[in-house]
Structures are given as C-alpha cells and as structure tokens.
Amino acid sequence: MLIMSTEHWKYVDMIKIIELIFLAIGGAAGAILRFKLIESELMFGFLPISILVANIVGSFVLGAFMIISNQWHLDSRYTFLVAFGFCGSLTTMSAFALDSTTMLQQSHIGFAMINILLNVSLSLGSIFAGKTIFSMIIES
C-alpha cells in the first residue's frame, strides 16, 4: 500500500492551482477576443461571419499549438493556457448553432446552410492548416 505524504498532496494541489490560473488567463483572453469579434457584427448578407472568424482563428491556433507543443515538449500548463483556455473560449459551437437556427427560423435557409458548411469545413481546414504550416516551419 502506497501512502502519500502531506507534502506530496500540497505539491499536487499547487500544480492544479497553477493549471487553473493558466486556464483562466487563456480563457479570459479568448473570451475577450470573441466578444470583440461579435461586437464588431461582421456580416456578409445575412451570414454572421464574426463567429466564423473566431472559429477559424481558434482552430488554426489550436492546430499550430498542437504541433509546437509536441515538437518542443511544452509543459502541460501551456495546454491549459492555449488549447483549453484561449482556443476553448474563443471558438464557439453554441453561438454558431444559435446563428444557424436563427437564420433557419427567419427562412434564410440558404445562408444557414452556407453558415453551417463554412463553419464546419473551414474550422476543420484551419486545424489542418495550422498543423501543416507549423510542421513545415519546425522541420525547416
């Protein structure tokens, strides 16, 4: 039977607190950027592209971060900062879903379908682009 000392648990608790601090800082930064993008009310016809831009940027950053993190063996705290915090709060499935359903309810079916197609395909493409570009940068 393994018994952990009180000092061990204090160390573990301190690591968790530091991870939460990194998560909060990244989350705040991503949320502020998303808020500013949404506040700008970028539109293309009936298509709200503020959310699309947030999802594309966040997906690209996440893809790039995954390559950088793996290549340079970054401390897990940076995953909390960038992936979970920043990208998690910047990208937004709920706002994308709300925009799409609002367009459908307003009978803008074509724009809703374009919104859905662009958000899904460009978010996936941005993850791939971020990973590919940063893989090439690191390998050169």
C-alpha positions in Angstrom: 0.0 0.0 0.0 1.4 3.4 -1.1 0.8 6.2 1.4 1.4 9.7 0.1 2.8 12.4 2.4 1.1 15.6 3.2 3.9 17.4 1.3 3.1 15.4 -1.8 -0.5 16.4 -1.8 0.4 20.1 -1.2 2.6 19.8 -4.3 -0.2 18.2 -6.3 -2.7 20.9 -5.2 -0.2 23.6 -6.1 0.2 22.2 -9.6 -3.6 22.1 -10.0 -3.9 25.7 -8.9 -1.2 26.8 -11.4 -3.0 24.9 -14.2 -6.3 26.6 -13.2 -4.5 30.0 -13.3 -3.2 29.3 -16.8 -6.7 28.1 -17.9 -8.3 31.3 -16.5 -5.7 33.6 -18.2 -6.1 31.9 -21.6 -9.9 31.7 -21.2 -10.1 35.4 -20.4 -8.0 36.3 -23.4 -10.0 34.1 -25.8 -13.4 35.3 -24.4 -12.3 39.0 -24.8 -11.3 38.4 -28.4 -14.5 36.5 -29.1 -16.5 39.3 -27.5 -14.7 42.0 -29.6 -15.3 40.0 -32.8 -19.0 39.5 -32.0 -19.3 43.2 -31.0 -17.9 44.1 -34.5 -21.0 42.5 -36.0 -19.2 41.4 -39.2 -21.8 40.4 -41.7 -21.9 39.1 -45.3 -25.5 39.5 -46.2 -27.4 37.5 -43.6 -24.3 35.5 -42.8 -22.7 36.5 -39.5 -19.0 36.0 -40.1 -17.8 37.2 -36.7 -18.4 33.6 -35.3 -16.9 32.1 -38.4 -13.7 34.2 -38.0 -13.5 33.3 -34.3 -13.8 29.6 -35.2 -11.3 29.7 -38.0 -8.7 31.7 -35.9 -9.2 29.4 -32.9 -8.9 26.3 -34.9 -5.8 27.5 -36.7 -4.2 28.4 -33.4 -5.1 25.1 -31.9 -3.6 23.1 -34.8 -0.4 25.2 -34.7 -0.2 24.8 -30.9 -0.5 21.0 -31.1 2.5 20.8 -33.4 4.6 23.3 -31.4 3.6 21.6 -28.1 4.6 18.1 -29.4 7.8 19.3 -31.0 9.1 21.3 -28.1 7.6 19.1 -25.3 5.9 22.1 -23.7 4.8 21.9 -20.1 1.1 20.8 -19.8 0.3 24.3 -18.3 0.6 25.7 -21.8 -2.1 23.3 -23.0 -4.3 24.7 -20.3 -3.4 28.3 -21.4 -3.7 27.9 -25.2 -5.8 24.9 -26.0 -8.3 24.7 -23.2 -8.3 28.3 -22.2 -7.7 30.6 -25.2 -9.0 28.3 -28.0 -11.8 26.9 -25.9 -13.2 30.3 -25.1 -12.5 31.8 -28.5 -14.2 29.2 -30.6 -17.9 28.8 -30.0 -20.2 26.0 -31.1 -23.1 27.5 -29.2 -23.0 30.8 -31.0 -22.6 29.1 -34.3 -25.6 26.9 -33.6 -27.7 29.9 -32.4 -26.8 31.9 -35.6 -27.7 29.0 -37.8 -31.0 28.3 -36.1 -31.9 32.0 -36.1 -31.3 32.1 -39.9 -33.4 29.0 -40.3 -36.3 30.5 -38.3 -36.1 33.6 -40.4 -36.4 31.5 -43.5 -32.8 32.3 -44.6 -32.2 28.6 -45.4 -29.5 29.2 -48.0 -27.5 31.4 -45.7 -28.0 28.9 -42.8 -26.6 26.1 -44.9 -23.7 28.2 -46.1 -23.0 29.2 -42.4 -23.0 25.5 -41.3 -20.9 24.4 -44.3 -18.3 27.2 -43.8 -18.0 26.9 -40.0 -17.5 23.1 -40.1 -15.3 22.9 -43.2 -13.2 26.0 -42.5 -12.7 25.1 -38.8 -11.5 21.6 -39.8 -9.4 23.1 -42.6 -7.9 25.6 -40.2 -6.8 22.9 -37.8 -5.2 21.1 -40.7 -3.6 24.3 -42.0 -2.2 25.2 -38.6 -0.7 21.7 -38.1 0.7 21.6 -41.6 2.2 25.1 -41.7 3.8 24.7 -38.2 5.1 21.2 -39.1 6.8 22.7 -42.1 8.2 25.6 -40.1 9.6 23.4 -37.4 11.1 20.9 -39.9 12.9 23.6 -41.8 
